[in-house]
Amino acid sequence: MNNKKGHLGRGLAALMEDDSSLEAREISVDQILPNPYQPRKTFNQEKFEELVQSIKTQGIIQPIVITPMGENGKYYIVVGERRWRAAKELKMEKVPAIIKNLEKKEIMEAALIENIQREDLNVVEMAEAFKKLMEEFTYTQEELAGVVGRSRSSVANVLRILKLPEEMKNALREGKITEGHGRALLAVENDKEREKLFTKMLNSKITVRQAEKKAQKKREKDVNLQAIENRLSQILKTKVSIIGRKKGKLIIEYYSLEQLEEIISKIDGESNE
């Protein structure tokens, strides 16, 4: 397990340790490429513009960290992609950079940890990064929790967000709903009811607490309907489904004409009693 976590398990500071002996070099902006394992897919435009203005007046104070991508003289960004993008925006020819030789796993971990510590990731981006690390490097949830400095349950809760439909994940990416809203949506198992709650979140701007209460009510109703379904299934000796609440459909399945006649007889017998 220790080999898996490596020195990055201690956080972003560990990536920068022992850099006192490494001097920043001026590297051509065109020699540097974005980190292909960057978990952050969206950048806050307002904050980016502020960074551009800061670099325009003060320059790049903290060097970016890069790693060689082969023998072609190119580098991948490990830490500092926003600074590099700002330099490109300002048409700067070179940026100060510290070069470190890192493995693919270390590059992914570094980018993830940097963004987590700076709170730059939305929960969907974080979940996708967690999933990628687990799939590519066979981390368990507990091992990954140690790397990113979270509890195992926190990692599990973040990963659960990926179970939401794409429309809802997009709303989380765009900041239209919060992570708390996402967890409330996960608590609603019925797809139609979840969609209704999601629409209400977008249109009414309900709080997370209100969303949790609505989700709890829907769960309670689902339990009651499930009990009715089970009771009818036992009476009719077949699968019964209830769709809707105040209005809806009662679906009774049968698998032969003989079974259909038996079901009709049971219903007819119950109605004549």
C-alpha positions in Angstrom: 0.0 0.0 0.0 2.8 2.4 0.8 4.3 2.1 -2.7 0.9 3.0 -4.1 0.5 6.1 -2.1 4.0 7.4 -2.7 5.1 10.8 -1.4 2.1 12.5 -2.8 -0.1 11.0 -0.1 1.2 13.7 2.2 -0.3 16.4 0.0 0.8 19.0 -2.5 3.6 20.2 -0.2 5.2 16.8 -0.6 5.4 17.4 -4.4 7.4 20.5 -3.8 9.7 19.2 -1.1 13.4 19.2 -1.7 13.0 21.8 -4.4 15.5 24.1 -2.7 18.1 22.5 -4.9 16.1 22.8 -8.0 16.2 26.2 -9.7 13.3 27.5 -11.8 14.2 27.7 -15.5 12.7 29.8 -18.1 10.9 27.4 -20.5 9.2 28.4 -23.7 5.4 28.5 -23.4 5.2 26.5 -26.7 7.2 23.6 -25.2 4.6 23.1 -22.5 1.4 21.1 -22.9 -1.6 20.8 -20.6 -1.7 17.9 -18.2 -3.7 15.1 -20.0 -4.7 13.8 -16.6 -6.0 17.2 -15.4 -9.2 16.4 -13.5 -10.6 20.0 -13.8 -12.5 20.4 -17.0 -13.9 23.9 -16.4 -12.1 27.1 -15.3 -13.9 30.0 -13.6 -13.6 32.8 -16.2 -13.8 35.6 -13.7 -11.1 34.2 -11.5 -9.0 33.5 -14.6 -9.3 37.1 -15.7 -8.1 38.2 -12.3 -5.1 36.0 -12.5 -4.3 37.3 -16.0 -4.3 40.9 -14.6 -2.2 39.9 -11.6 0.4 38.3 -13.8 0.3 41.2 -16.2 1.3 43.6 -13.4 3.5 41.4 -11.2 4.6 38.5 -13.4 4.5 34.8 -12.4 5.7 34.8 -8.8 5.4 31.0 -8.2 7.0 28.8 -10.9 4.8 26.1 -12.4 5.9 22.5 -12.1 6.4 20.4 -15.3 7.6 17.0 -16.2 9.3 15.7 -19.4 6.9 13.9 -21.7 9.6 12.1 -23.7 12.7 13.0 -25.8 10.9 15.6 -27.9 11.7 18.5 -25.7 8.1 18.9 -24.6 6.7 19.0 -21.0 3.4 18.2 -19.3 2.2 20.6 -16.7 1.9 19.0 -13.3 1.0 22.1 -11.2 0.1 25.5 -12.4 -2.0 25.1 -15.6 -4.0 28.3 -14.9 -0.7 30.3 -14.7 0.4 28.8 -18.0 -2.9 29.6 -19.7 -2.7 33.1 -18.4 0.9 33.4 -19.8 -0.4 32.3 -23.2 -3.3 34.8 -22.9 -0.7 37.5 -22.4 1.4 36.2 -25.3 4.4 35.6 -23.0 7.2 33.7 -24.6 8.6 32.0 -21.5 7.4 31.0 -18.0 9.5 30.1 -14.9 9.2 26.3 -14.3 10.6 23.6 -12.1 11.3 20.4 -13.9 10.6 17.1 -12.0 10.7 13.6 -13.4 7.4 12.0 -12.4 5.5 8.9 -13.3 2.0 8.9 -14.8 0.5 8.0 -11.4 2.3 10.8 -9.7 1.2 13.3 -12.3 -2.5 12.3 -11.9 -2.2 12.4 -8.1 -0.5 15.8 -8.1 -3.1 17.4 -10.3 -5.9 15.9 -8.2 -4.4 16.9 -4.9 -3.6 20.5 -6.1 -7.2 21.0 -7.2 -8.7 19.5 -4.0 -6.6 21.6 -1.7 -7.4 24.8 -3.7 -11.1 23.8 -3.9 -11.0 24.2 -7.7 -12.9 21.0 -8.6 -16.6 20.5 -8.7 -17.9 17.2 -7.2 -18.4 15.5 -10.6 -14.8 16.3 -11.7 -13.5 15.0 -8.4 -15.6 11.8 -8.7 -14.3 11.1 -12.2 -10.8 11.7 -11.1 -11.3 9.3 -8.1 -12.7 6.7 -10.5 -9.9 7.0 -12.9 -7.2 6.6 -10.2 -9.0 3.5 -8.9 -9.4 1.9 -12.3 -5.9 2.7 -13.6 -3.9 2.0 -10.4 -6.3 -0.4 -8.6 -6.7 1.8 -5.5 -9.2 0.7 -3.0 -11.5 3.5 -1.6 -9.5 3.3 1.7 -6.1 3.7 -0.1 -7.4 6.5 -2.2 -8.7 8.2 0.9 -5.2 8.2 2.3 -3.8 9.7 -0.8 -6.2 12.6 -1.0 -6.5 13.2 2.7 -10.2 12.3 3.1 -12.2 9.6 5.0 -13.2 6.5 3.1 -16.9 7.4 3.6 -16.2 10.8 2.0 -14.6 9.2 -1.0 -17.5 6.7 -1.3 -20.0 9.6 -1.2 -18.2 11.5 -3.9 -18.1 8.4 -6.1 -21.8 7.9 -5.7 -22.4 11.2 -7.6 -21.5 9.4 -10.8 -24.7 7.3 -10.5 -26.8 10.4 -11.3 -28.1 10.9 -14.9 -25.9 13.0 -17.2 -28.3 16.0 -17.1 -28.0 16.2 -13.3 -24.2 15.7 -13.4 -24.0 18.6 -15.9 -26.0 20.8 -13.5 -23.5 20.0 -10.8 -20.6 20.8 -13.2 -22.1 24.1 -14.0 -22.9 25.1 -10.4 -26.7 25.1 -11.0 -27.1 22.7 -8.0 -24.8 21.9 -5.2 -23.2 18.6 -4.0 -25.8 18.6 -1.2 -28.6 18.7 -3.8 -26.9 15.9 -5.7 -26.9 13.7 -2.6 -30.6 14.5 -2.0 -31.3 13.4 -5.6 -29.4 10.1 -5.1 -31.8 9.3 -2.1 -34.8 9.2 -4.5 -34.8 5.8 -6.2 -37.8 6.5 -8.5 -36.6 8.0 -11.7 -39.7 10.1 -12.4 -39.8 11.5 -8.8 -36.1 12.2 -8.9 -36.6 14.2 -12.2 -39.4 16.1 -10.5 -37.3 17.0 -7.6 -34.4 18.0 -9.9 -36.7 20.3 -11.9 -37.9 21.9 -8.6 -34.3 22.5 -7.6 -33.6 24.3 -10.9 -36.8 26.4 -11.0 -37.5 27.1 -7.3 -33.9 27.2 -6.0 -34.8 25.1 -2.9 -32.2 24.7 -0.2 -30.4 21.5 0.4 -32.3 21.0 3.6 -35.6 21.4 1.8 -34.4 19.0 -0.9 -33.5 16.4 1.8 -36.9 16.7 3.4 -38.6 16.2 0.0 -36.4 13.2 -0.7 -37.2 11.7 2.7 -41.0 12.0 2.0 -40.6 10.4 -1.4 -38.6 7.5 0.2 -41.3 7.0 2.7 -44.0 6.9 0.0 -41.9 4.5 -2.0 -41.7 2.1 1.0 -45.5 2.2 1.4 -46.1 1.5 -2.3 -43.5 -1.3 -2.2 -45.4 -2.9 0.7 -48.7 -2.7 -1.3 -47.0 -4.2 -4.3 -45.6 -7.1 -2.2 -49.1 -7.7 -0.7 -50.8 -7.8 -4.1 -48.0 -10.0 -5.5 -48.6 -12.5 -2.7 -52.4 -12.5 -3.2 -52.3 -12.8 -7.1 -49.1 -15.0 -7.2 -47.5 -12.9 -9.8 -45.4 -9.7 -10.2 -47.4 -6.5 -9.5 -46.1 -3.0 -10.2 -47.6 0.4 -9.1 -46.6 3.5 -11.1 -47.6 6.8 -9.7 -49.2 7.8 -6.4 -52.3 10.0 -6.4 -52.8 8.8 -10.1 -51.1 6.1 -11.9 -51.2 2.6 -13.2 -51.4 -0.9 -11.7 -49.5 -3.4 -13.8 -50.3 -7.1 -13.2 -48.0 -9.5 -15.1 -49.1 -12.9 -16.4 -47.2 -15.5 -18.4 -49.9 -17.8 -19.8 -53.6 -17.7 -20.5 -54.2 -20.1 -17.6 -52.4 -17.8 -15.2 -54.5 -14.9 -16.5 -57.7 -16.8 -15.8 -56.5 -17.6 -12.3 -55.7 -13.9 -11.6 -59.2 -12.9 -12.9 -60.8 -15.5 -10.7 -58.9 -14.3 -7.7 -59.9 -10.6 -8.4 -63.5 -11.7 -9.2 -63.7 -13.8 -6.0 -62.4 -10.9 -3.9 -64.9 -8.5 -5.4 -67.9 -10.8 -4.7 -67.0 -11.4 -1.1 
